[in-house]
Amino acid sequence: MTDATASASPARGSSTRTKSIITTDANTRRRNRTEKRFQYYGLAAIGVGVFFLFALTFSILRSGLPAFTETAVTLDFTLSQEQFDEAESQVLKTAAYERFFVQELQAELNEEGAGDVQVEEDAISRIMGNVGSQIREFYRENPDRLGEEVSFSVPASSRVDRYLNGGLSRELLENSRFLTPEDLDIVDRLSESGVLTNVFDWDFITGTDSGVDNPGGAGLGASVVGSFFMMLVVLALSLPIGVAASIYLEEFAPQNKFTDLIEVNISNLAAVPSIVFGILGLAVFIQFANLPQSAPLVGGLVLTLMTLPTIIISTRASLKSVPPSIRAAALGVGASKMQSVFHHVLPLAAPGILTGTIIGLAQALGETAPLLLIGMVGYVARTYPDGLTSGLLDPNSAMPAQIYTWAARSDPAFYEKAWGGIIILLVFLLAMNAVAIFLRRKFERRW
Amino acid sequence: MYDADHNRTETRVGQKDIKISCKDVQVYYGTNHAIKDVSVEIEDKTVTAFIGPSGCGKSTFLRCLNRMNDTIDIARIEGDILIDGEDIYDKRVDPVQLRAKVGMVFQKPNPFPKSIYDNVAYGPKIHGLAKNKAELDDIVERALKRAAIWDEVKDRLDASGTGLSGGQQQRLCIARAVATEPEVLLMDEPCSALDPIATGQVEELIDELRQNYSVVIVTHSMQQAARVSQKTAFFHLGDLVEYGETEKIFTNPQDSRTESYITGRIG
C-alpha cells in the first residue's frame, strides 16, 4: 500500500514540479484530515476517561461521606454525687441514669421552645439505644467528674441516622417493629429544634468493627492496623527478595535457557489472578505450615507472593535504564562487578526501585481476593492488637476485607459504611502514590 | 602533521621496551570470527594508534587488552596477550587487578553522576591507594593536573561531573583513568564525541601522557592518528594488515589495502 503510493508519487512529482507549494494538494489535505481526526479520537478517549473518573469520585463521596458523621444528641449534663449514689443503689441502675438523661433532654427542649414535645423513656430507648449504660459507664470510669458540667454526645440509632439523612423512608420505618410513628415525630422535632445534630464520627476511623446488628458502632480502625501489619510483612520480604533477584537476573545471570524460563515465569506470575495466590496461601501457609487463620502474617505472606513479580519487573526495568556506559566506566577503573553494581548502578536505579515497590505495596493494600481464602474476610475485628507479635499472629481484618464484609451484611446501614471505608482506603492509596511520585521527581536523574 | 614529524624524530632516538606483546590473537563473537591471527608488539611510552574502517575489529582488539570483552557472554578469546611478560588471560589473573594496571577511556565521556572529586577518587579508593584524606586529595589533584583540567575545576570539585562540557568530561574521564596509576592507557575513540577545540586539548594531553604511559588509541580519523601516534596499526575485516612507524604507514604503506584506506578509496 505504502510502496504503491511511494512509487507513484515521483511520477506525479515530475508532472507537477512547477506547482506552487502555497496551495496544499489533495494528498496533503487528506493526510492532514486523518491527523486531525486521530487527534479528536484521542481527545474523546480522554474525555470519556475523565468523565468516568468524575462520576466515580462523585458517587463514592456522595455515598461514603455520611459514614463519617453520625446523628447525636449533645447535652450538657451535671450529675451530683447524691444522684450517682442513688442510681447505684437501685436494682435497675441504667434505667435510673436514663431517667436523668430524659429529664435533662426535656429541660433542654423546654429551653429551646419545643416544650410541647414530651419525651418518654421508652421512646428514647428506641431512638437512642441504651443511653443509661453509656452515662453510667462514663461516671464509673471518671468518678472525679461528678458534680461538674459534662458535655455528652449520645449517638442516635443507625435507623434514625439513616432516616434523617434520607437513606430510609418514613413509611418503611413506621411499618417496622423498631420505631413507632410517634417516635419519628419526636425525632423530627428534636432535629428541628437543633437538639439532634450531625457530628463527625471519629469512631468510624479509629474504632473496631461491630456485630451485624450495630452498624452505627462499626469502625475501620482495627482493620487499618491489620493492613499496616500486612504491609510490614510485604515490605520486609518482597523488597529484599525482589531486589536481590532482579540484580542477579539483570547483572550477573548468564543468558541461557534456564534464565529465559525464569524470566518468562516471572512475567506470567505477574498476570496470575490474585485468588490463585489466596488458595496457594491457604494450602501452604495455613494447612501445611499451620500458621494461624486470619492472621496478618499469613495475609502478608500471600500478598508478598503477589507483589514479588511487580517489584522484580519494575526493579529490572530501572536497572536496565542505567546506561551501560556507567558499568563500563566502573569496570574500566578496576571495580569488581559487585562494586560496579552496588556503588554505581543500584544508587542510580534506587528511585525507580522505590517507586515500583510503593506501587506494588499499594496494589497489595487494595487486594481482597486472596484474603477471602485465608479467613480475613468476615472476621469481626473487635479488638486492637497489643504489640508486634499479637499484631502479626492474632486474627484481624484488613481494610479491603473489612469493606467487603460490610458490603455483604444485610443491614443497609453497613452499605454506607462500606462506601466510607472505600474513601479511607483510597486516601491511603493516593497518599502512597503521592509518595512514589515525590520520590521519583526528587531523585530521578537524567542523562 | 608537524607534531607527528616532531614525535617521529624522538622515537628514533632510543629503542623502546615492549609493553604489550600479542601473539595469534583470535576473537570470536559466537560464530563470528571478529579478530583473526593478530600479532602485535606495543611499546612502552609510545602512542600506538589503531585505525581502520568501522567494524574492522580495532575496538574489539583494544578491549581484549584489559579484558573488557569478558563482560560479553558470547565473546571468546584465543592466543596470548602478555603485559610485561605476564599472560593476562592466565587463569590466575583477576581482571579487576588487570584493569587497575590497564586504564581505559571510552568513546563517549561517561563520568559517574557524582562530584568531580568523587569521580577521580573512586578508583584510588577501591584500590586502597590512599591511606587518608590528605593523600587522596593529593592523588585527585595530581590526576586532574595530569589530565590538564585542574585549573578549570579546582574551585568546584564538589560540582557534578556530568555538568561539565563534553571536552571537560572526557578529560575528567582521563583523570579518573590515570588516578589509579595505570601503566597502559587504552582510549577507544576518545575524541569522536568532541568538537575540534576539545579534540585539540585531548590530543595535546595524549602527547603529554606518553611521558608516563604506554597509550593505545583507537581512532576513526587518520589525521588524528598521524598527529598523535608514533606507531600505527591498520585493521581491516578482523585482520591486522599493517603495523609500523606512523610515518611509514602514512607515506609508504606496504599493503595495497592500507594504501586504499589512507587515500580514501575504502572505509
Interface residues (C-beta under 8 A of the other chain):
Chain A: P254 Q255 P323 S325 I326 R327 A328 A329 A330 L331 G332 V333 G334 A335 S336 Q339 H343 H344 L348 R445 W447
Chain B: N66 M68 T71 D73 V96 Q97 R99 A100 G103 M104 V105 F106 K108 N110 P111 F112 P113 Y122 G123 I126 H127 T162 C173 R176 A177 A179 T180
